[in-house]
Amino acid sequence: MAFDEELLYTVSETSRVRFTGIETEMSRYDFGFVYTHQFMGKVLVVCMQTGQSALLDMHALEEPRQLYPMLGIALRDTDHVAEFLRLCLEEKDINHDEAEKSSLEKM
């Protein structure tokens, strides 16, 4: 391989991906969520309208206005979108806990 000296890492895994959209009074937002074991437990969130992505966890949503520069969400919509993203991130935690229980039950 020509990139042997430059390649830092390669990781392959099967990840769960979810696509969902929401609508506010003035805008529509379509998101892709990549739930992975990478990124220290954070979820890779992609805003399809802006093409911007961010690694998010619950802590990142404590200040909803951060969504404006990270994902290009309109300032007027940041509180509404942050609440929606909290639900999506909670789903990750619930599914992670269920997967752990399932793995433990197999032992």
C-alpha positions in Angstrom: 0.0 0.0 0.0 1.3 3.4 -0.9 0.0 5.0 2.3 1.8 2.7 4.8 3.8 5.6 6.4 0.7 7.9 6.6 -2.0 5.6 7.7 -2.8 6.2 11.4 -5.6 3.6 11.9 -8.4 1.6 10.2 -11.4 0.5 12.2 -14.3 -1.5 10.8 -17.5 -2.2 12.7 -21.2 -2.7 12.1 -22.9 0.4 13.4 -26.6 1.3 13.8 -27.7 4.3 11.6 -30.9 6.2 11.9 -32.3 8.8 9.6 -35.1 11.1 10.9 -36.6 14.5 10.2 -38.4 17.1 12.2 -40.1 20.3 11.4 -40.2 23.6 13.3 -42.4 26.6 12.6 -40.0 27.9 10.0 -37.7 25.1 9.0 -37.3 21.4 8.3 -34.3 19.4 9.6 -33.2 16.0 8.4 -30.6 14.2 10.5 -28.5 11.1 10.2 -27.4 9.5 13.5 -24.5 7.0 13.6 -24.5 5.0 16.8 -21.0 3.5 17.1 -18.5 2.2 19.7 -16.0 4.9 18.5 -15.8 8.5 19.6 -15.9 7.8 23.4 -19.6 7.1 23.5 -20.7 10.1 21.4 -23.1 9.9 18.5 -22.1 11.2 15.1 -25.0 13.5 14.0 -25.2 14.8 10.5 -27.5 17.6 9.4 -28.5 16.8 5.8 -29.5 20.4 5.0 -26.1 21.9 5.9 -23.9 18.9 5.5 -22.4 19.7 8.9 -21.7 17.0 11.4 -20.9 16.9 15.1 -20.1 14.3 17.8 -22.7 14.8 20.4 -23.6 13.6 23.9 -26.0 14.9 26.5 -23.4 17.3 27.8 -23.1 19.0 24.4 -26.8 19.8 24.5 -26.7 21.6 27.8 -26.3 24.9 25.8 -28.6 24.6 22.8 -27.2 27.6 21.1 -24.0 25.5 20.4 -26.1 23.8 17.7 -26.0 26.9 15.6 -22.3 26.8 14.8 -21.9 23.0 15.0 -24.8 21.9 12.8 -26.0 25.1 11.2 -29.3 25.1 13.0 -31.2 28.5 13.0 -30.8 30.2 16.3 -34.6 30.4 16.7 -34.8 26.6 16.4 -31.9 25.6 18.7 -34.0 24.9 21.8 -36.6 22.8 19.9 -33.9 20.8 18.0 -31.9 20.3 21.1 -34.9 18.7 22.8 -35.4 16.4 19.9 -31.7 15.5 19.8 -31.8 14.6 23.6 -34.5 12.0 22.8 -32.3 10.5 20.1 -29.3 10.4 22.3 -31.3 8.8 25.1 -32.3 6.1 22.7 -28.7 5.3 22.2 -28.2 4.9 25.9 -31.3 2.7 26.2 -30.3 0.5 23.3 -26.7 0.3 24.6 -28.0 -0.9 28.0 -30.2 -3.5 26.4 -27.3 -4.7 24.2 -25.2 -5.1 27.3 -27.9 -7.1 29.1 -28.4 -9.3 26.1 -24.6 -10.0 25.9 -24.5 -10.8 29.6 -27.5 -13.1 29.3 -25.7 -15.2 26.7 -22.9 -15.9 29.2 
